[in-house]
């Protein structure tokens, strides 16, 4: 497998930085409002950003298949984000963020192996490190409260749906960015609306949670950067680089929220992101 081209690396790492900041803000927003309200508001602001970007760039009409893939990615991403923000709101960021990231990356890498070739020995070693890292993270959580344990399993589910988002959006034809993402984000908004109605949760006013609006802008920005990275790289390479985002989330939680991080959890985090390096080589 050839190394990832420089533009692909830069776009993917920028995506990780932006998504990591979005996840940190999303966790804070979910402590202030219901997670489905946060999902709605973040989807709404993300749509506005994509519309502005689309106005500034003339983009041809994507194929019908690309539109279907974009819609599927939006539905999968919406469910993943709802689960993820809920997991972060439980206050166990150090376990939730890396777990969702590793699982969300593993599925597209496995898909890429089937569609684009089997990974090399170092990349397989990266998979082993990834799951070992998750084990270390959960060891510290296993003796913690039931809330922390549930946060881990919620992160597992979120990671599965994140993996679906990566796989589906990766099927969009090369050269199309903003229209597919706008379709994806609109489907995400519709899922949020359905969840609000199904749970009989009050419809949020646009300014009721500014952190949720900021989360949407950052999340949409990360998606734009991810799709741009995919224009230059294989899906699995782009995904694992973009999946460095929990480094940012955990660092912000440690720095700003003073969340306690055990030695075992730090070891798990280091192993998780060491695995990303091996997978990318």
Secondary structure in CASP SS format (residue, H / E / C, confidence):
PFRMAT SS
TARGET T0000
AUTHOR 0000-0000-0000
METHOD secondary structure of the structure
MODEL  1
X C 1.00
X C 1.00
X C 1.00
X C 1.00
X C 1.00
X H 1.00
X H 1.00
X H 1.00
X H 1.00
X H 1.00
X H 1.00
X H 1.00
X H 1.00
X H 1.00
X H 1.00
X H 1.00
X H 1.00
X H 1.00
X H 1.00
X H 1.00
X H 1.00
X H 1.00
X H 1.00
X H 1.00
X H 1.00
X H 1.00
X H 1.00
X H 1.00
X H 1.00
X H 1.00
X H 1.00
X H 1.00
X C 1.00
X C 1.00
X H 1.00
X H 1.00
X H 1.00
X H 1.00
X H 1.00
X H 1.00
X H 1.00
X H 1.00
X H 1.00
X H 1.00
X H 1.00
X H 1.00
X H 1.00
X H 1.00
X H 1.00
X H 1.00
X H 1.00
X H 1.00
X H 1.00
X H 1.00
X H 1.00
X H 1.00
X C 1.00
X C 1.00
X C 1.00
X C 1.00
X C 1.00
X C 1.00
X C 1.00
X H 1.00
X H 1.00
X H 1.00
X H 1.00
X H 1.00
X H 1.00
X H 1.00
X H 1.00
X H 1.00
X H 1.00
X H 1.00
X H 1.00
X H 1.00
X H 1.00
X H 1.00
X H 1.00
X H 1.00
X H 1.00
X H 1.00
X H 1.00
X H 1.00
X H 1.00
X H 1.00
X H 1.00
X H 1.00
X H 1.00
X C 1.00
X C 1.00
X C 1.00
X H 1.00
X H 1.00
X H 1.00
X H 1.00
X H 1.00
X H 1.00
X H 1.00
X H 1.00
X H 1.00
X H 1.00
X H 1.00
X H 1.00
X H 1.00
X H 1.00
X H 1.00
X H 1.00
X H 1.00
X H 1.00
X H 1.00
X H 1.00
X H 1.00
X H 1.00
X H 1.00
X H 1.00
X C 1.00
X C 1.00
X C 1.00
X C 1.00
X H 1.00
X H 1.00
X H 1.00
X H 1.00
X H 1.00
X H 1.00
X H 1.00
X H 1.00
X H 1.00
X H 1.00
X H 1.00
X H 1.00
X H 1.00
X H 1.00
X H 1.00
X H 1.00
X H 1.00
X H 1.00
X H 1.00
X H 1.00
X H 1.00
X H 1.00
X C 1.00
X C 1.00
X C 1.00
X H 1.00
X H 1.00
X H 1.00
X H 1.00
X H 1.00
X H 1.00
X H 1.00
X H 1.00
X H 1.00
X H 1.00
X H 1.00
X H 1.00
X H 1.00
X H 1.00
X H 1.00
X H 1.00
X H 1.00
X H 1.00
X H 1.00
X H 1.00
X H 1.00
X H 1.00
X H 1.00
X H 1.00
X C 1.00
X C 1.00
X C 1.00
X C 1.00
X C 1.00
X C 1.00
X C 1.00
X C 1.00
X H 1.00
X H 1.00
X H 1.00
X H 1.00
X H 1.00
X H 1.00
X H 1.00
X H 1.00
X H 1.00
X H 1.00
X H 1.00
X H 1.00
X H 1.00
X H 1.00
X H 1.00
X H 1.00
X H 1.00
X H 1.00
X H 1.00
X H 1.00
X H 1.00
X H 1.00
X C 1.00
X C 1.00
X C 1.00
X C 1.00
X C 1.00
X C 1.00
X C 1.00
X C 1.00
X C 1.00
X C 1.00
X H 1.00
X H 1.00
X H 1.00
X H 1.00
X H 1.00
X H 1.00
X H 1.00
X H 1.00
X H 1.00
X H 1.00
X H 1.00
X H 1.00
X H 1.00
X H 1.00
X H 1.00
X H 1.00
X H 1.00
X H 1.00
X H 1.00
X H 1.00
X H 1.00
X C 1.00
X C 1.00
X C 1.00
X C 1.00
X H 1.00
X H 1.00
X H 1.00
X H 1.00
X H 1.00
X H 1.00
X H 1.00
X H 1.00
X C 1.00
X C 1.00
X H 1.00
X H 1.00
X H 1.00
X H 1.00
X H 1.00
X H 1.00
X H 1.00
X H 1.00
X H 1.00
X H 1.00
X H 1.00
X H 1.00
X C 1.00
X C 1.00
X C 1.00
X C 1.00
X C 1.00
X C 1.00
X H 1.00
X H 1.00
X H 1.00
X H 1.00
X H 1.00
X H 1.00
X H 1.00
X H 1.00
X H 1.00
X H 1.00
X H 1.00
X H 1.00
X H 1.00
X H 1.00
X H 1.00
X H 1.00
X H 1.00
X H 1.00
X C 1.00
END
